[in-house]
Amino acid sequence: MLSDVELLRYNRQILLGQWDIAAQEKIKASKVLIIGMGGLGCPAALYLASAGVGELHLVDFDTVELSNLQRQILYRLSDIGQPKAIAAAQHLQQVNPHCQIKPMSVALNDDNLYDIIQQVDLVLDCTDNFATRDAINRACVLADKPLISAAAIGLNGQLASFYGSREWPCYRCLYPEANEQALSCSEAGVLASVVGVMGSLQAHEALTCLSGLGSGLFGKLTIWEADIPAWRTVKLRKDPHCPVCGPLKNEVK
């Protein structure tokens, strides 16, 4: 149940024709895992905490650096040298004390990833390398959890929602082979507003999924070319031979 303070706090959402108290209560009862508290994870976490998600689990083993402050909007100069997950949790708790923030300053691996994902309702992949994204996807398929993934580099962004354990494709269906030769933001650069937009879209997609409004992005990839600017969406197909979500998915354990 929502308290009187929460009803007032979330009033502008509850007034929406597509949203009501029941939708607000659903997200209050939800648990979301954000993996990667960088340029994508910061705005995503801010909007999810502000909107009233009940629990946010934050995972990041890195520490805050000066070069992060250009785009990782949760952090301040005083946070430099601090673990990102811990610093982010402290700031988010000030944003909304009704949201439980559970930071984990750990490196993900095959031993802990599945167990962490099992504890939540939905996962946001805000990481920046294919190996980690692939591992997160595999764990989400095994745990039967929806995955919202975004990427941003230069002046371009991508967003997709995956549910490989159901009828929709998984991340491996889209990227059957990891491309570790792809440039990272530290090598190619990224405009601060690009990661802000993509992280905010991840939060929006999470809220629509958790509230029961549904997802318009399962089985689709949305691409934003910010320099034009232009949006385009392409339909994805489930790979029947995918080693993660195809007939052999139970063997990936």
C-alpha positions in Angstrom: 0.0 0.0 0.0 1.1 3.5 -0.7 1.4 6.0 2.2 -0.2 9.5 2.1 3.3 10.9 1.5 3.9 8.5 -1.5 0.5 9.3 -3.0 1.4 13.0 -2.9 5.0 12.3 -4.2 3.8 10.2 -7.2 0.7 12.3 -7.9 1.7 13.4 -11.4 2.1 9.8 -12.5 -1.1 8.6 -10.8 -3.1 11.3 -12.6 -2.2 9.8 -16.0 -4.9 8.0 -17.8 -2.6 5.0 -18.5 -1.4 4.9 -15.0 -3.2 4.6 -11.6 -2.6 3.6 -8.0 -2.5 -0.1 -9.0 0.4 0.6 -11.4 2.2 2.6 -8.8 1.8 -0.2 -6.3 3.2 -2.7 -8.8 6.4 -0.7 -9.3 6.7 -0.2 -5.5 6.7 -4.0 -5.2 9.3 -4.4 -7.9 13.0 -5.2 -7.7 15.3 -3.9 -10.4 18.9 -4.8 -11.0 21.1 -2.2 -12.7 24.5 -3.6 -13.8 26.9 -0.9 -14.5 26.6 2.5 -12.8 28.2 4.6 -15.5 26.7 6.9 -18.2 23.7 4.7 -18.7 23.2 3.4 -15.2 23.2 6.8 -13.6 20.2 8.4 -15.4 18.3 5.0 -15.4 18.7 4.7 -11.6 17.7 8.3 -11.0 14.5 8.0 -12.9 13.6 4.6 -11.4 14.2 5.7 -7.9 12.3 9.0 -8.4 9.4 7.1 -10.0 9.0 4.8 -7.0 10.5 1.5 -7.8 10.6 -0.4 -4.5 14.2 -1.8 -4.7 17.2 -1.0 -6.8 20.1 -3.4 -6.8 23.2 -1.6 -8.1 26.3 -3.6 -9.3 29.6 -2.0 -10.2 33.1 -2.8 -9.1 34.7 0.4 -10.4 35.5 3.6 -8.6 34.6 7.2 -9.6 37.2 9.0 -11.7 37.4 12.7 -12.9 36.7 11.7 -16.5 33.4 10.0 -15.4 31.9 13.3 -14.3 31.2 14.5 -17.9 28.3 12.0 -18.3 27.8 10.0 -15.1 25.4 12.5 -13.5 25.0 10.9 -10.1 28.6 11.7 -9.0 30.3 14.7 -7.6 33.9 15.8 -7.2 33.8 14.6 -3.6 33.0 11.1 -4.9 36.3 10.6 -6.8 38.0 7.5 -5.6 34.8 6.0 -4.1 33.2 2.8 -5.3 30.5 3.8 -7.8 27.8 1.5 -6.4 28.3 2.9 -2.9 28.4 6.5 -4.0 25.4 6.1 -6.3 23.4 4.5 -3.5 24.1 7.3 -1.1 22.9 9.9 -3.6 19.8 7.9 -4.7 18.8 7.5 -1.1 18.7 11.2 -0.8 16.5 11.4 -3.9 13.9 9.0 -2.6 14.0 7.5 0.9 11.1 5.2 0.0 13.2 3.3 -2.4 15.5 0.6 -0.9 19.0 0.9 -2.5 21.2 -2.2 -2.4 24.7 -1.5 -3.7 27.1 -4.3 -4.6 30.7 -3.3 -5.3 31.6 -6.6 -6.8 32.9 -8.0 -10.1 30.4 -10.3 -11.8 31.3 -13.9 -12.7 29.7 -17.2 -13.4 29.6 -18.0 -9.7 27.5 -14.9 -8.6 25.7 -13.5 -11.7 22.9 -16.0 -11.8 22.2 -15.8 -8.0 22.1 -12.0 -8.1 19.7 -11.9 -11.1 17.4 -14.5 -9.4 16.7 -12.0 -6.7 15.1 -9.3 -8.9 12.2 -8.9 -11.3 14.0 -7.2 -14.2 17.5 -6.4 -15.3 19.1 -3.3 -16.9 22.3 -4.0 -18.7 24.3 -0.7 -18.6 27.7 -2.2 -19.2 30.1 -1.5 -22.0 31.6 -4.8 -23.3 30.2 -7.7 -25.2 31.6 -10.4 -22.9 29.7 -9.1 -19.9 26.6 -8.4 -21.9 26.6 -12.0 -23.2 27.1 -13.4 -19.7 24.2 -11.2 -18.4 22.0 -12.4 -21.2 22.7 -16.1 -20.5 21.9 -15.7 -16.8 18.6 -13.8 -17.6 17.5 -16.6 -19.9 18.2 -19.2 -17.3 16.5 -17.2 -14.5 13.5 -16.3 -16.7 14.0 -12.6 -16.3 13.4 -9.7 -18.8 16.5 -7.8 -19.9 16.7 -4.2 -21.1 19.9 -3.4 -22.8 21.3 -0.1 -24.1 24.5 1.1 -25.6 25.9 4.5 -26.6 29.1 5.6 -28.3 30.0 8.7 -30.1 26.7 10.2 -31.3 24.7 6.9 -31.6 22.6 4.9 -29.2 20.8 1.6 -29.3 18.1 0.1 -27.1 16.4 -3.3 -27.0 14.4 -5.5 -24.6 15.1 -9.2 -24.5 13.1 -12.1 -23.0 14.9 -15.1 -24.4 13.2 -17.6 -22.0 9.9 -16.7 -23.6 8.9 -16.3 -27.3 11.1 -13.3 -27.9 14.8 -13.3 -29.0 17.7 -12.9 -26.6 20.8 -10.8 -26.9 22.8 -13.7 -28.5 20.1 -13.9 -31.3 21.0 -10.3 -32.2 24.8 -10.7 -31.7 25.7 -14.3 -32.4 29.4 -13.6 -32.1 31.0 -11.2 -29.6 33.0 -8.4 -31.1 35.6 -7.4 -28.6 37.3 -5.3 -31.2 34.6 -2.7 -31.0 35.7 0.7 -29.6 34.7 1.7 -26.1 33.7 5.2 -25.0 37.2 5.7 -23.6 38.6 5.1 -27.1 36.0 6.7 -29.4 34.3 9.2 -27.0 30.7 9.8 -26.3 28.5 12.9 -26.0 27.1 13.2 -22.5 23.5 13.8 -23.7 23.5 10.6 -25.8 24.1 8.3 -22.7 21.5 10.4 -20.8 18.8 9.8 -23.4 19.5 6.1 -23.7 19.7 5.5 -19.9 16.4 7.5 -19.5 14.8 5.2 -22.2 15.9 2.2 -20.3 14.2 3.5 -17.2 11.0 4.2 -19.2 11.0 0.7 -20.7 11.4 -0.8 -17.2 8.6 1.3 -15.8 6.2 0.2 -18.5 7.1 -3.4 -18.1 6.8 -3.4 -14.3 3.6 -1.4 -14.2 1.7 -3.8 -16.5 1.5 -1.3 -19.4 3.6 -3.8 -21.4 6.7 -3.5 -23.5 6.8 -2.2 -27.0 10.4 -3.2 -27.4 10.5 -6.9 -26.9 11.8 -8.3 -30.2 12.8 -4.9 -31.5 16.0 -2.8 -31.7 15.7 0.9 -31.6 18.6 3.0 -33.0 19.2 6.7 -32.5 21.5 8.6 -34.7 21.9 11.8 -32.7 23.9 13.8 -35.2 21.0 13.7 -37.8 18.9 13.3 -35.6 16.9 10.2 -36.6 15.2 7.2 -34.9 14.6 3.9 -36.5 13.4 0.6 -35.2 14.1 -2.9 -36.7 12.3 -6.1 -35.8 14.4 -8.9 -34.4 13.9 -12.6 -35.0 14.4 -15.4 -32.5 17.2 -17.7 -33.7 15.9 -21.3 -33.5 19.6 -22.4 -33.3 20.7 -19.9 -30.7 22.9 -21.7 -28.1 21.4 -19.6 -25.3 17.6 -19.4 -25.9 17.1 -22.0 -28.6 16.4 -25.8 -28.1 19.8 -26.2 -26.5 19.3 -23.5 -23.9 19.2 -25.9 -21.0 22.7 -27.0 -21.8 24.3 -23.6 -21.3 24.2 -24.3 -17.5 
